[in-house]
């Protein structure tokens, strides 16, 4: 018994010592393998790229760190990969013995992202700088003042960048990252508008606030409408489930918690996984002008948008939503937009007003009716924003139309609104029926004891 106990103890001692050796050697082996793997993953930097880093790590450390956090870094795409000047670039400059592009335009990005750049250059975004001659441009350049246009309008729409040589640009055109920027090399737009330099993050491009840099405010309040909508509420409540930095980003496959701007206007679906950088290909209405019109190929565009909708909604809901949407747009057109536009033409033809924009009160009333209030009403209907459809939208339209625009038109040219006021839509202004008045009295008595 005694010998057996001693033997058992000896065996246990050997096993325990072996476990100590393994505990010491295995982590060391793992650590060695990990270091080797890290070294293998370190991207290869070009000689020129390393020269950039040797200087810019000290002079502009933040942008170097942004690059190190990017997918470009992981793929070995360094400073020189993007900033090496294309032959014939009129804005290129000599920089420590290298020909460098100060502005990395979509033409440079197209060497790797040709499809995305091609889609973008065919989009409305790419043409956004072409607003010369519009009422907005007259308002900015002449009424408000040119410096405002540089810091305001063109920061979203884009400027025509003027090169002064040696990597310098006129202050009237640069800095600028507007979506329709006209670059010295002839390309349009700026990829950094949405993706941000030097990280060029897909997650940033998928944030609603990125679109909201331009799509906000009284004339195009898409961000505010989205935030009000259930879509926006769901996004904020489930943001951590959205996988915004995922390379593949298909609704119903890579995420399902909520839609955002990219989901509806650009993103892929399981049946149609290809995304697009032409954000207008799913729009059926143009809601910007005084009277809404259908987009070219609007039926195909609507079908493409409905493919996205039906990943979360039943077809009956989608069909009825579009019926409600169309009804709102047609209501705005027939009751407000078309009559107001016709009255403005009559006033101009009769020389009751001049052809100069914004030189009379009625021109401001008309402009705000369609450019601010009317857009809010129509865009609210398009994006599930009930408060923008009603209180920021149709309420403001109706108040401006009936209390400002029509009285001002009659003052300028008596009788100009008489035909309009015969419409059933407008008989209410002559007074409600006794039954309608009594209905209101009874309601407030019952509801509020008043």
Helices and strands as residue ranges (DSSP letters): H 2-41, H 47-59, H 61-68, H 71-74, H 79-83, E 92-95, E 98-101, H 106-109, H 114-121, G 125-127, H 135-138, I 139-145, H 146-151, H 153-157, E 163-165, E 168-169, H 192-195, H 202-205, H 208-212, H 222-228, H 230-237, G 239-241, E 250-251, H 261-265, E 268-269, E 285-286, E 293-294, H 298-309, H 315-332, I 333-337, H 338-349, H 361-368, I 369-374, H 375-382, H 386-389, I 390-394, H 395-400, I 401-405, H 406-412, H 418-421, G 424-430, H 434-448
